[in-house]
Amino acid sequence: MRLVIAQCSVDYAGRLAAHLPTARRLLIVKADGSVLVHSDGGSYKPLNWMSPPCTLREEEQGDGYLWTVTNKAGEQLVITIEEVFHDTAHDLGIDPGLQKDGVESHLQELLAEQIETLGKGWRLIRREYPTPIGPVDILCRDAEGATVAVEIKRRGEIDGVEQLTRYLDLLNRDPLLAPVRGVFAAQEIKPQARVLATDRGISCAILDYEVLRGMDDPSTRLF
């Protein structure tokens, strides 16, 4: 991983155009090729980024540098660097990944095996679909063939909706997947999280752990 602190401006040219005026920022170049632009304020979400596969071309430009990051769709992230304050690289090795608690991990496994719980005709693409900011729990297609990203929690709260929103931002940049919609699935979902999800066009689904495990048959219930 390469970490660069620099005075720079950033321009994104793709389906939308975006410009970040010059400021001191952290530039991250990851081993998978992704490039992220961070500031010291706001949230932990990058101000802009380019997901892999992409290429980075570095050129000298006057007293500074020009970085041009291009993805397979031809979209570009152009970073104009006026001054570099820090530039270092580190080998982080292989990350073991997030270890989820037993119930949450088992929910993911069970739902992947019974993906039609979310809708008749749904098909699994894969579990733990990789993105530059972490794996999406489940990526699947609905009955119409549209791509759906599913984030699974034992208890659905606002943080989980925010996490799924970030995944959707990334996945919708991939022309092979877009448009991608989201499903926030949990054993229980807090009212505030449900409101936020609905506002962002994300569907909510309540998962019954015992039913998924085959320990309960809802058809035999009186209530």
Order of alpha helices (4+ residues) and beta strands (2+ residues): beta-beta-beta-beta-beta-beta-beta-alpha-beta-beta-beta-alpha-beta-alpha-beta-alpha
